[in-house]
């Protein structure tokens, strides 16, 4: 989920830039506006799912409160969600005991 949310957020920022910096009424400005409208909604829903899934994982893996908070907040910053996912995966795997 962190990867999906992160990629959508970066894409959203790129198209938001098109909407913002292209000449008003141009094809690129309109395309940026259309894409950000739909991607913004998708990103919002998927981010909520990310928060829920990360909270459930934190509870199940018994992450410390600070670790959980940092992981959840990192999903709001472009590109940091990739780092947070890697960090959470590494930490959770370290908690697992070999069978």
N, C-alpha and C positions, 0 to 999 in steps of 0.2 A: 504494500500500500504506500509506503514511503516513496518508492521509486515512481509509482504512478502519479501521486500527488506532486512530487518534485518536478517531473517532466511536464505535467500540465501547468504548473506554476511558471516555469521558465518559458514555456510556449505562450502562456497568457501575457507575460511581460513583453515578449517580442511583438506580439500582435497589438498590444496596448501602445507600444512605441510607434507602430505604424499608424494607429488611429490618432495619436497625439501629434506626431511630427510631420506627417504627410499633408500636402495642401488640402484645405477643406473642400470637400466635394469630389476629390480625386478617387479613382478606382481603388487605389491602395488604402486610402483613408477609410473608404466604405467597407472594404474587405476586413480591415483591422477591427472596425466597429462591429461587424457581424460576428466575426470569430470570437472576439472578447466577450460578447454578449452570451454566446453559447458555452464557451469554455469556462467563463466565470461561474455559471450555474453548475456545470459539471464538476469543476474544481471544488466548489463549496460543498456539494453533497459528498464527494469523495473524501474531502478533508474531514468531514464529520465522521465518516466511516473509519478513516485512519485513526482519529482520536479514540473512538470506541474500541477498535481492535488493539491499539497500543495499550489502552488502559486495561483491557482484559488480559493481554499478555503480561503486563506489569504485575497484575494481581496474581496470575497463575505462576509466574516465575519468581514472585516475591522480590521484585526490584525495590531498592530503597526509594523513598519518596522524592529525594533530590534527583536521582537518576531518571525517574519517571517524568518529573516536571521538565527537565532539560530535553528529554526525547520528545515530549508533546509540543513544547515551544519551538523546537527546531523545525517542525513541520510548517511553521508560519514564515520562515525565512527562505527565500529562493536559494537553492543549492545545498543548504544545510541539512535538508531532509535526507540527502544521500549519505552524508557523514553520520547522521543520527541512526540511520538504518544499519550501517556497517558497525557502529559502536554497540547498538542494541543486540545485533546478531552475535557479535564476538562475546559480549558479556553473558548473554543467555546460554550460549554454547559452553562457556566456562563453568556455568552452574550445573550443567548436566553431568550426571555421573555415568561412567561407562558401564555397560551391561555385562 
